């Protein structure tokens, strides 16, 4: 009966207590504080980078907003002057100030002609794809031209639509040199981004602090500029097209018209927020180390070492049936019960195995004794028949008795092999053939007659149930070969080999002098021997083939070796 133990002595309780002590602080502190710190750090970082990007783009913002304001002002003043083109440069200068700040200022009609501009030359924009797209969707729009049609300079083009009672009447086009936009002072101080980029609502790159090739290399690899439009500020981290890890901050300069993109290093942050990641990472790491140590100590001390000792005892018992000499000390109640169960099981196994070995030994001795006595009885019968053969007057009678005697000796050889073999469940067919050939009277008669007997045998294991028909089949085949052997060099050859899978082939071949009875049908074998050979072949579930190559007579038998099948009585 198992003694009842307290809860504190249970292995499960011990492990749970130590793991709870280690993991509760880690769970509470790590989950709650890390979530809060991470969220706050992300929010502050995003706001800081957005604010810094806005400051870095302050000069561009002022220049763009001023140009858009001028375009909107001119649109309001141009209203009603579509057909009045006199003194346009002075008209524009009176409302925008000196024209030197702009590369081009003009009024473009709905047909695409410059009807009033700072350039006295009339320009035709009607074939421009950009004009056609704008005419289809008139709106305040900002685009870029690396070489303006009127000025020949790299400019930003500010467009503001005009409408009359009939609809779209044209638009004001104001071009500001990019150099003028980039020369505007910023209010950022020393916290400069890697570079600052501006782009329009269609994702078209407008300005950059660096050359175009480097700008393309610094853009995010998996995000297009057109995907960053939408009217609200955002911050994200990513990999540039050149493989650098960067932080990107997008702020609108004019919502749905122009945006600024600041590119910052991956460690960019604001204020003292850089201390938070160190704290939030170091504390969980230290707690994890403490929990790992406690868990390792508990499991190793109370579980792993004890189970390893028990496993060694089991392996030692499995290999050489040796029981441990001492009982392990200072172990939990569960492992103590497990060890006691193992000792009980091992003792019972040893007793049962000893009993089974005695029973198997007795059975083996009994079976061998039976085979020995059967073999002796068959030998006695063979001796009696031998006496009868000597007294027989007729040659035919002696031949018939000698054939029966050969069959009895074949059965005797099976029982002799079973008596001498170590395993009663399997026999070597090659040994059976050697036994039958070397001890049979047909062999002695053949050798005395100058017949050469050759053996080509491969070791093949068969069951005792197949040994009897196999031996009888072999005896009949050899008798048949002895009967019809002939030629200048009379020879009998017996072969045995393993084929694919479980199939076995036996061949009995003899030389002839052409006196063999002619074949009447495939597989025909003359006399009683034919019937016996076919009968024994059928018992083996084999196939029989008789051929007569030049000067030879060959019998080939192919059968499948049965596998041992255990029945309920075997247990």
C-alpha positions in Angstrom: 0.0 0.0 0.0 1.4 3.4 -1.0 1.9 5.8 1.9 0.1 9.0 1.7 2.4 12.0 1.4 1.9 15.8 1.8 1.4 18.1 -1.1 4.7 19.8 -0.5 6.5 16.5 -1.1 5.0 16.1 -4.6 7.4 16.7 -7.5 4.7 18.6 -9.4 4.0 20.9 -6.5 7.7 21.7 -6.0 8.3 22.5 -9.7 5.1 24.7 -9.8 6.1 26.6 -6.7 9.6 27.5 -8.0 8.4 28.3 -11.5 5.6 30.5 -10.1 8.1 32.4 -8.0 10.3 33.0 -11.0 7.7 33.6 -13.7 5.1 35.8 -11.9 7.4 38.9 -11.5 8.7 38.3 -15.1 5.2 38.1 -16.5 3.8 41.1 -14.6 6.7 43.4 -15.1 7.6 42.4 -18.7 4.1 42.2 -20.2 2.7 45.4 -18.5 5.7 47.7 -18.5 7.1 46.6 -21.9 3.8 47.2 -23.6 3.5 50.6 -22.1 7.2 51.6 -22.7 7.2 50.3 -26.3 4.0 52.1 -27.1 5.2 55.3 -25.6 8.6 55.0 -27.3 7.0 54.4 -30.7 4.6 57.3 -30.2 7.3 59.7 -29.1 9.7 58.7 -31.7 7.1 59.1 -34.5 6.1 62.6 -33.2 9.7 63.6 -32.8 10.7 62.6 -36.3 7.6 64.2 -37.7 8.3 67.5 -35.9 12.0 67.4 -37.0 10.9 66.7 -40.6 8.5 69.6 -40.5 11.3 71.9 -39.2 13.7 70.5 -41.9 11.1 71.3 -44.6 10.1 74.7 -43.2 12.0 76.6 -45.9 10.5 74.5 -48.7 7.1 74.7 -47.0 7.2 78.6 -47.0 8.4 78.8 -50.6 5.8 76.4 -51.9 2.9 77.9 -49.9 4.0 81.4 -51.1 4.0 80.3 -54.7 0.6 78.6 -54.3 -0.7 81.8 -52.7 0.5 83.8 -55.6 -1.0 81.4 -58.1 -4.4 81.5 -56.2 -4.1 85.4 -56.1 -3.5 85.6 -59.9 -6.3 83.2 -60.6 -8.7 85.5 -58.7 -7.4 88.6 -60.6 -7.2 86.9 -64.0 -10.9 86.1 -63.7 -12.6 88.0 -66.6 -9.3 88.8 -68.4 -9.2 85.8 -70.6 -9.4 87.9 -73.8 -7.3 90.8 -72.5 -3.6 90.3 -73.2 -2.3 93.8 -73.1 0.6 94.6 -70.8 0.5 91.2 -69.2 4.0 91.3 -67.6 3.1 94.5 -65.8 -0.2 93.1 -64.7 1.4 90.1 -63.2 4.2 92.1 -61.5 1.7 94.4 -59.9 0.1 91.5 -58.1 3.0 89.1 -57.4 5.9 91.5 -57.0 9.1 91.3 -59.0 9.0 88.6 -61.7 12.7 87.7 -61.0 11.5 85.3 -58.3 9.6 83.3 -60.8 10.8 81.6 -64.0 7.4 81.9 -65.7 3.9 83.3 -64.8 1.0 83.0 -67.2 -2.6 82.3 -68.0 -3.2 79.2 -70.0 -6.5 79.0 -71.8 -8.7 75.9 -71.9 -7.4 75.2 -75.4 -3.8 75.1 -74.1 -2.5 78.5 -75.3 -0.7 81.1 -73.1 -3.0 84.1 -73.5 -1.3 86.3 -70.9 2.1 85.6 -69.4 5.4 87.1 -68.3 6.9 85.8 -71.6 5.8 87.8 -74.6 6.0 84.6 -76.7 2.8 82.7 -77.1 3.3 79.0 -76.0 1.2 76.0 -77.1 0.6 73.4 -74.4 -2.3 71.6 -76.1 -0.2 68.6 -77.1 1.3 68.1 -73.6 0.0 65.0 -71.9 0.3 66.8 -68.6 -2.0 69.6 -69.9 -4.5 67.1 -71.2 -4.6 65.3 -67.8 -5.0 68.6 -66.0 -7.8 69.7 -68.3 -9.7 66.5 -67.6 -9.3 66.9 -63.9 -8.7 70.7 -63.0 -7.5 71.2 -59.4 -4.8 73.0 -57.5 -1.8 71.0 -58.6 2.0 71.0 -58.2 4.3 69.3 -60.7 8.0 69.4 -61.6 9.9 70.0 -64.8 13.6 69.3 -65.1 13.6 71.7 -68.1 10.7 74.2 -68.2 9.1 74.8 -71.7 9.4 78.6 -71.2 12.4 79.1 -68.9 14.5 76.1 -69.7 15.3 75.7 -66.0 14.4 73.0 -63.5 11.2 74.4 -62.0 8.2 73.5 -59.8 5.0 74.3 -61.7 2.1 75.6 -59.6 -1.3 75.3 -61.3 -4.6 76.8 -60.2 -7.8 76.4 -62.3 -10.1 79.1 -63.6 -13.8 78.6 -64.1 -16.6 80.6 -65.8 -20.3 80.0 -66.4 -19.5 77.4 -69.0 -17.1 75.5 -66.8 -13.3 75.1 -67.0 -11.8 78.2 -68.6 -8.1 77.7 -68.1 -5.6 77.9 -65.3 -2.8 80.0 -63.9 0.6 78.5 -64.3 3.4 79.7 -62.1 6.9 78.3 -62.3 9.4 78.7 -59.5 13.0 77.6 -60.0 13.9 74.6 -57.8 17.1 76.4 -56.9 15.0 79.2 -55.4 12.9 76.6 -53.4 16.0 74.9 -52.0 17.7 78.1 -51.0 15.1 79.0 -48.5 16.5 78.8 -44.9 15.2 76.0 -42.5 14.7 76.3 -38.8 16.0 72.9 -37.8 19.3 73.7 -36.1 21.9 70.9 -35.9 19.4 67.9 -36.1 19.6 67.5 -39.9 18.1 64.4 -41.6 20.2 62.2 -43.9 18.3 63.9 -46.7 15.0 65.7 -47.2 12.8 64.9 -50.2 9.6 66.6 -51.5 7.1 65.0 -53.8 3.6 65.8 -55.2 0.3 64.0 -54.8 1.1 61.6 -57.6 4.4 60.5 -56.0 6.5 62.5 -58.4 9.9 63.5 -56.9 10.3 67.3 -56.8 13.3 68.3 -54.7 16.1 66.6 -52.8 19.1 67.7 -50.8 21.3 65.3 -52.8 21.6 64.3 -56.4 19.0 62.3 -58.2 21.0 59.0 -58.2 21.6 59.1 -54.5 18.0 60.1 -53.8 16.8 57.0 -55.7 19.1 54.8 -53.7 17.8 56.2 -50.4 14.1 55.8 -51.1 12.3 52.9 -49.4 12.6 49.6 -51.2 9.1 48.2 -50.8 7.1 51.5 -50.6 6.4 53.8 -53.5 6.1 57.6 -53.0 2.6 57.5 -54.3 1.7 55.2 -51.4 2.8 57.8 -48.9 0.3 60.4 -50.0 -3.0 60.7 -48.1 -3.0 64.0 -46.2 -1.7 62.8 -42.8 1.7 62.5 -41.2 3.3 59.1 -40.6 6.6 57.5 -39.6 7.9 54.0 -40.4 11.1 52.1 -40.6 12.3 50.2 -43.7 15.2 49.3 -45.9 16.3 51.6 -48.7 16.9 50.5 -52.2 20.7 50.5 -51.5 20.1 48.1 -48.5 20.4 50.7 -45.6 18.1 50.5 -42.6 16.5 53.9 -42.3 13.6 55.7 -40.6 11.2 57.6 -42.8 8.9 60.4 -41.7 6.3 61.9 -44.1 4.5 65.2 -43.4 2.1 67.1 -45.7 3.3 70.5 -46.9 0.0 71.2 -48.6 -2.5 68.3 -48.0 -3.3 66.3 -51.1 -0.8 68.5 -53.1 2.8 68.3 -51.8 4.6 66.3 -49.1 8.0 66.2 -47.4 9.9 63.0 -46.7 12.6 63.0 -44.1 15.2 60.2 -44.1 16.7 59.5 -40.7 19.2 57.0 -39.3 17.7 53.9 -37.6 18.7 55.1 -34.2 17.0 58.5 -34.6 15.0 59.6 -31.5 14.2 62.6 -29.6 14.8 63.8 -26.0 15.9 61.2 -23.5 13.7 58.4 -25.0 16.9 56.5 -26.0 17.2 55.3 -22.3 13.9 53.5 -22.4 14.8 50.7 -24.8 17.9 49.8 -22.7 15.8 49.7 -19.5 12.9 47.7 -21.1 15.4 45.2 -22.6 17.8 44.8 -19.7 15.1 44.2 -17.0 13.3 41.3 -18.8 16.6 39.8 -19.7 17.8 39.7 -16.1 14.4 38.3 -15.0 14.7 35.7 -17.7 18.1 34.6 -16.5 16.8 34.4 -12.9 13.8 32.3 -14.0 16.0 30.1 -16.2 18.4 29.4 -13.4 15.6 28.6 -10.9 13.9 26.3 -13.4 17.1 24.6 -14.3 18.1 24.1 -10.7 14.7 22.6 -9.7 14.3 20.3 -12.7 17.9 19.1 -12.8 18.0 18.4 -9.0 14.6 16.8 -8.6 13.8 15.3 -12.0 16.6 15.0 -14.5 19.3 13.4 -12.3 16.8 11.0 -10.7 15.3 9.9 -14.0 18.8 9.5 -15.4 19.7 7.2 -12.5 16.5 5.2 -13.0 17.2 5.0 -16.8 20.7 3.7 -16.2 19.2 1.0 -14.0 16.7 0.0 -16.6 19.3 -0.1 -19.4 21.6 -2.2 -17.2 18.7 -4.6 -16.5 17.7 -4.8 -20.1 21.3 -5.6 -21.2 22.4 -8.1 -18.6 19.5 -8.5 -16.3 21.3 -6.8 -13.4 19.2 -5.2 -10.6 20.5 -2.1 -8.7 22.2 -2.8 -5.4 20.9 0.2 -3.5 17.8 2.4 -3.4 18.2 6.0 -4.3 18.0 8.5 -1.4 16.5 12.0 -1.1 14.1 11.6 -4.1 10.5 12.8 -4.5 7.6 10.4 -3.6 6.7 10.0 -7.3 10.1 8.9 -8.3 10.4 6.6 -5.3 7.1 4.9 -6.3 8.4 4.6 -9.9 11.6 3.0 -8.7 9.7 0.6 -6.5 7.5 -0.3 -9.4 10.5 -0.9 -11.6 12.1 -3.2 -9.0 8.9 -5.2 -8.7 8.5 -5.5 -12.5 12.1 -6.6 -12.9 11.9 -9.2 -10.3 8.8 -10.7 -11.9 10.4 -10.6 -15.3 13.4 -12.6 -14.0 11.1 -15.2 -12.4 9.0 -15.5 -15.5 12.0 -15.7 -17.9 13.6 -18.4 -15.7 10.3 -20.4 -15.8 10.0 -19.9 -19.6 13.6 -21.0 -20.2 13.0 -24.2 -18.3 9.8 -24.9 -20.3 11.6 -24.2 -23.6 14.5 -26.4 -22.6 12.2 -29.2 -21.7 10.2 -28.8 -24.9 13.3 -28.7 -27.0 14.7 -31.9 -25.4 11.4 -33.6 -25.8 11.1 -32.7 -29.5 14.7 -33.7 -30.2 14.1 -37.0 -28.5 11.0 -37.6 -30.7 12.9 -36.8 -33.8 15.8 -39.1 -32.7 13.4 -42.0 -32.1 11.6 -41.4 -35.4 14.9 -41.4 -37.1 15.9 -44.7 -35.4 12.6 -46.3 -36.3 13.0 -45.3 -39.9 16.6 -46.7 -39.9 15.2 -50.0 -38.5 12.7 -50.1 -41.3 15.4 -49.4 -43.8 17.5 -52.2 -42.4 14.6 -54.6 -42.5 14.0 -53.6 -46.1 17.7 -54.1 -46.9 17.4 -57.6 -45.6 14.4 -58.1 -47.7 16.2 -56.8 -50.8 19.0 -59.3 -50.4 16.5 -62.2 -50.1 14.4 -61.1 -53.2 14.9 -63.1 -56.3 13.5 -60.8 -58.9 15.5 -57.7 -60.0 12.3 -55.7 -60.4 11.4 -56.5 -56.8 14.8 -55.5 -55.5 14.6 -52.2 -57.5 11.2 -51.4 -56.2 12.2 -52.1 -52.6 15.4 -50.0 -53.0 13.3 -47.1 -54.2 11.1 -47.3 -51.2 14.2 -47.6 -49.0 15.6 -44.4 -50.6 12.4 -42.6 -49.7 12.5 -43.8 -46.1 16.1 -42.8 -45.8 15.1 -39.3 -47.1 12.5 -39.0 -44.3 15.1 -40.3 -41.8 17.6 -37.6 -42.9 15.0 -34.9 -42.2 14.5 -36.1 -38.6 18.2 -36.6 -38.1 18.8 -32.9 -39.2 16.0 -31.8 -36.8 17.6 -33.8 -34.0 21.1 -32.3 -34.6 20.1 -28.7 -35.3 20.2 -26.0 -32.7 16.8 -24.5 -33.8 13.8 -26.7 -34.3 11.9 -24.1 -36.2 14.2 -23.7 -39.2 16.4 -26.0 -41.3 19.1 -25.4 -43.9 18.0 -27.0 -47.2 21.6 -27.2 -48.3 22.4 -29.4 -45.3 19.5 -31.7 -46.1 20.7 -32.1 -49.7 24.3 -33.0 -48.5 22.9 -35.4 -46.0 20.7 -37.2 -48.5 23.4 -37.3 -51.2 26.3 -38.4 -49.1 24.4 -41.1 -47.1 21.9 -42.5 -49.7 22.5 -45.9 -51.2 22.0 -44.3 -54.7 25.1 -42.3 -54.1 27.2 -45.3 -53.3 25.9 -47.1 -56.3 26.5 -44.1 -58.5 30.1 -43.6 -57.3 30.9 -47.3 -57.8 29.5 -47.0 -61.4 31.9 -44.1 -62.1 29.3 -41.4 -62.0 30.5 -37.9 -61.1 28.1 -36.2 -58.6 28.5 -32.5 -58.3 26.8 -30.1 -55.7 26.3 -26.4 -56.2 24.4 -25.3 -53.1 23.5 -22.0 -51.5 22.4 -21.9 -47.9 18.6 -21.5 -47.8 16.5 -21.7 -44.6 13.1 -23.5 -44.8 10.5 -24.5 -42.2 10.1 -28.1 -41.0 6.7 -28.3 -42.7 8.5 -27.9 -46.1 11.4 -30.1 -45.2 9.6 -33.4 -45.7 8.1 -32.7 -49.2 11.4 -31.0 -50.2 13.5 -34.1 -49.2 11.1 -36.5 -50.9 11.1 -34.4 -54.0 14.9 -34.3 -54.0 15.1 -38.1 -53.5 12.8 -38.8 -56.4 14.7 -36.4 -58.7 18.1 -38.0 -57.8 16.7 -41.5 -58.3 15.3 -40.4 -61.7 18.7 -38.9 -62.6 20.5 -42.1 -61.5 18.2 -44.1 -63.6 18.7 -42.2 -66.8 22.3 -41.0 -66.4 24.6 -41.8 -69.3 27.1 -40.4 -71.8 30.8 -40.6 -72.2 31.3 -38.9 -68.8 28.2 -39.6 -66.8 27.4 -36.7 -64.4 24.7 -35.8 -61.9 24.6 -32.2 -60.7 22.3 -30.9 -57.9 22.0 -27.1 -57.5 20.1 -24.9 -55.0 20.0 -21.1 -55.1 18.0 -18.2 -53.7 16.0 -16.2 -56.3 14.3 -12.8 -55.9 12.0 -12.3 -52.8 11.3 -15.6 -51.1 11.6 -17.9 -54.1 14.1 -20.8 -54.2 15.2 -22.8 -57.3 16.3 -26.5 -57.1 17.9 -28.1 -60.2 18.7 -31.8 -60.7 20.6 -32.4 -64.0 22.1 -35.6 -65.5 24.0 -36.3 -68.6 22.3 -38.7 -71.1 23.2 -40.9 -74.0 19.9 -40.3 -75.8 17.9 -43.3 -74.3 15.5 -41.1 -72.2 11.9 -41.7 -73.0 10.7 -39.0 -75.4 8.7 -36.1 -74.0 4.9 -36.3 -74.8 3.9 -33.0 -73.1 5.6 -30.1 -71.2 6.9 -31.4 -67.8 6.5 -35.0 -68.7 8.5 -37.4 -66.5 8.2 -41.2 -67.1 6.9 -43.7 -64.6 5.9 -43.5 -60.9 8.7 -41.0 -60.3 6.8 -38.5 -62.5 3.7 -38.8 -60.3 5.6 -38.5 -57.0 7.7 -35.5 -58.2 4.6 -33.6 -59.3 2.8 -34.5 -56.0 5.7 -33.3 -53.8 6.1 -30.2 -56.0 2.4 -29.4 -55.5 2.9 -29.8 -51.7 5.6 -27.1 -51.9 3.2 -24.9 -54.1 6.0 -24.8 -56.6 6.4 -24.9 -60.4 8.0 -27.8 -62.3 9.9 -27.5 -65.5 11.6 -30.4 -67.4 14.0 -29.6 -70.3 16.4 -31.7 -72.4 19.2 -29.5 -73.7 21.8 -31.3 -75.9 23.1 -34.3 -73.9 21.4 -33.3 -70.7 18.1 -34.0 -68.8 17.2 -31.3 -66.4 14.4 -30.9 -63.8 13.9 -27.4 -62.4 11.6 -26.7 -59.4 10.9 -23.2 -58.1 9.0 -22.7 -54.9 8.4 -20.0 -52.3 9.9 -20.4 -48.8 7.1 -20.1 -46.2 7.5 -17.7 -43.3 6.9 -18.6 -39.8 3.3 -17.8 -38.7 2.5 -17.8 -35.0 -0.8 -19.1 -33.9 -2.7 -18.5 -30.6 -1.4 -21.9 -29.3 2.2 -20.6 -29.6 1.6 -18.2 -26.8 
